[in-house]
Amino acid sequence: MIEEKTQKISPAEWEIMRIVWTLGKTTVQQVIDIMTKKSDWSPSTIKTLITRLAKKDFLAKDETTRPMILTAKVAERATMQEEVDAMFANFCAHCTGDILTQLVNNLTLSQADLQNLAEVAETKKVDAPTEVQCNCLGESHEMGCN
């Protein structure tokens, strides 16, 4: 069963997880082959990252097969959503709109993605406050985002 995790995945570990999520089932050697083409990481570094991910319970290692099979123990979408939620929880509430706008400007998005964003924005507009207050001091303030 795929479950959500509260532990963090490092940027390097994200690279490994993206390969496992994309392939579904893979071997250590397949991950090494892909990562050595994408980066200058050594096979031992890649193996260390795989071991860390298994210890954190993000990866399953089926050692009954030869070669050993790796599979994800966490869902990709849920893991990405947890990461984004945690990141935005750290931001000033007053600034999240600007940050989100900058994020959308910096990303490559499909026509369908942009259409979905427009529809969500239009729906949220109905109940949106005129202004989102700063929450940095534990109560509403006019300030925020220097």
DAJOPE-V371338 format. One record per backbone hydrogen bond with DSSP energy under -0.5 kcal/mol. NH is the residue of the N-H (numbers start at 1). CO is the residue of the C=O. If there is no record, write none. Layout:
nh=NH co=CO
nh=NH co=CO
This chain:
nh=3 co=73
nh=14 co=10
nh=15 co=11
nh=16 co=12
nh=17 co=13
nh=18 co=14
nh=19 co=15
nh=20 co=16
nh=21 co=17
nh=22 co=18
nh=23 co=19
nh=24 co=20
nh=25 co=23
nh=26 co=70
nh=28 co=68
nh=31 co=27
nh=32 co=28
nh=33 co=29
nh=34 co=30
nh=35 co=31
nh=36 co=32
nh=37 co=33
nh=38 co=34
nh=39 co=35
nh=46 co=42
nh=47 co=43
nh=48 co=44
nh=49 co=45
nh=50 co=46
nh=51 co=47
nh=52 co=48
nh=53 co=49
nh=54 co=50
nh=55 co=51
nh=56 co=52
nh=57 co=54
nh=58 co=53
nh=59 co=53
nh=60 co=71
nh=62 co=60
nh=62 co=69
nh=63 co=61
nh=65 co=62
nh=69 co=62
nh=70 co=26
nh=71 co=60
nh=72 co=24
nh=73 co=58
nh=74 co=58
nh=79 co=75
nh=80 co=76
nh=81 co=77
nh=82 co=78
nh=83 co=79
nh=84 co=80
nh=85 co=81
nh=86 co=82
nh=87 co=83
nh=88 co=84
nh=89 co=85
nh=90 co=86
nh=90 co=87
nh=91 co=88
nh=95 co=92
nh=96 co=92
nh=96 co=93
nh=99 co=95
nh=100 co=96
nh=101 co=97
nh=102 co=98
nh=103 co=99
nh=104 co=100
nh=105 co=101
nh=106 co=102
nh=107 co=103
nh=109 co=107
nh=114 co=110
nh=115 co=111
nh=116 co=112
nh=117 co=113
nh=118 co=114
nh=119 co=115
nh=120 co=116
nh=121 co=117
nh=122 co=118
nh=123 co=119
nh=124 co=120
nh=125 co=121
nh=126 co=122
nh=126 co=123
nh=127 co=124
nh=128 co=124
nh=133 co=131
nh=134 co=141
nh=137 co=139
nh=138 co=135
nh=141 co=134
